[in-house]
Amino acid sequence: MGTHMPRAEAKAGDMIFWAHGGDCANDVTHVGIFMRDGWMVNAAHKGTPVREQAIWTSSDGTSICPDAVRYVALCVSCSMVVL
């Protein structure tokens, strides 16, 4: 589901993921929403407020995945694309 692209091609609203041990195919542990180069919207831990934060590459055994994912939803009842 969604379109995978290199993280360098991410646009605002794309999802970026982190995985335990770098296993992005099987063990994703965290997700952020890409805002702009170097920044995301993120809640780092349960109970942490959602906020803008610099994109980090690794922490506590998790590593950022190489791809970003873009999801596009179609609004069937209103005949328009919601990005």
C-alpha positions as CSV (number, residue, x, y, z in Angstrom):
1,M,0.0,0.0,0.0
2,G,1.3,3.4,-0.8
3,T,4.1,4.4,-3.2
4,H,7.7,3.9,-1.9
5,M,10.3,6.4,-2.9
6,P,13.8,7.2,-1.7
7,R,13.6,9.4,1.4
8,A,15.5,12.1,-0.5
9,E,12.4,12.5,-2.7
10,A,9.9,12.8,0.2
11,K,7.4,15.7,0.1
12,A,5.3,17.1,2.9
13,G,2.8,14.6,4.2
14,D,4.8,11.5,3.2
15,M,5.4,8.9,5.9
16,I,8.9,8.0,7.1
17,F,9.6,4.9,9.2
18,W,12.1,3.4,11.7
19,A,12.7,-0.3,12.3
20,H,14.3,-2.3,15.0
21,G,17.7,-3.5,13.9
22,G,17.1,-1.8,10.5
23,D,14.6,-4.5,9.5
24,C,12.2,-2.3,7.5
25,A,10.4,-5.2,5.9
26,N,9.3,-6.9,9.1
27,D,9.9,-4.8,12.3
28,V,8.8,-1.2,11.9
29,T,8.6,0.4,15.3
30,H,8.0,4.1,14.7
31,V,6.5,6.5,12.1
32,G,6.8,10.2,11.4
33,I,5.2,12.5,8.9
34,F,7.7,14.3,6.7
35,M,7.4,18.1,6.7
36,R,10.4,19.5,4.9
37,D,14.1,18.7,4.5
38,G,15.3,17.6,7.9
39,W,12.0,18.0,9.7
40,M,9.0,15.8,10.6
41,V,5.8,15.8,12.7
42,N,6.3,13.2,15.4
43,A,5.4,12.0,18.9
44,A,8.6,10.4,20.1
45,H,7.1,8.2,22.8
46,K,3.7,7.3,24.3
47,G,2.6,10.3,26.2
48,T,4.8,12.7,24.3
49,P,3.0,15.6,22.6
50,V,2.9,15.6,18.8
51,R,5.4,18.2,17.6
52,E,7.8,19.3,14.9
53,Q,11.1,17.6,15.4
54,A,14.4,17.2,13.5
55,I,14.5,13.9,11.7
56,W,16.8,11.5,13.6
57,T,18.4,8.5,12.0
58,S,18.8,6.0,14.9
59,S,18.0,5.6,18.6
60,D,17.7,2.7,21.0
61,G,18.3,0.0,18.4
62,T,16.0,1.5,15.7
63,S,17.3,2.9,12.4
64,I,15.5,5.0,9.8
65,C,14.3,3.2,6.8
66,P,15.6,4.2,3.4
67,D,12.2,4.8,1.8
68,A,9.4,7.2,2.4
69,V,5.9,6.2,1.6
70,R,3.2,8.4,-0.1
71,Y,-0.4,7.5,0.5
72,V,-3.1,9.0,-1.8
73,A,-6.7,8.7,-0.8
74,L,-9.5,9.0,-3.3
75,C,-12.7,10.7,-2.2
76,V,-15.2,8.6,-4.2
77,S,-18.3,10.5,-3.1
78,C,-16.9,13.9,-3.9
79,S,-15.0,13.0,-7.1
80,M,-11.7,14.6,-6.0
81,V,-8.3,13.4,-4.9
82,V,-7.2,14.2,-1.3
83,L,-3.5,14.3,-0.8
